[in-house]
């Protein structure tokens, strides 16, 4: 089985306008994200969901994922001095799925960008178009 890290916002979930980001209704799965994530989990893979929210809002994002019935091993949120690369380096996923961050500056904002080079070589990095979802991702790679 594999460790799979999936970025939530913009990759697997659509986030509605700023006003709704503080409500569980401000998040909606994109396409078949729920079926795909739950299917990967049900096959025995470890699913790490990465959010842009900081640790102080962890319970909020957990409630959102639980509300939508998403299965996961752990939800990852950055601490005060942590970057996304810190989360990737701690989890050391086999596969990292994230969006292209087009609306916020692109590659410099990817989780994989600043990961230690030696570790990066062992991670299958999959970049999808922002807000296009992860439909078909389970067919692109050999996910047990």
PyMOL commands that set and color helices and strands:
alter all, ss='L'
color gray80, all
select helices_A, chain A and resi 18-22+24-26+33-42+55-67+84-91+102-104+106-109+117-120+137-140
alter helices_A, ss='H'
color red, helices_A
select strands_A, chain A and resi 3-7+13-15+27-29+46-54+74-78+95-99+124-128
alter strands_A, ss='S'
color yellow, strands_A
deselect
rebuild
show_as cartoon
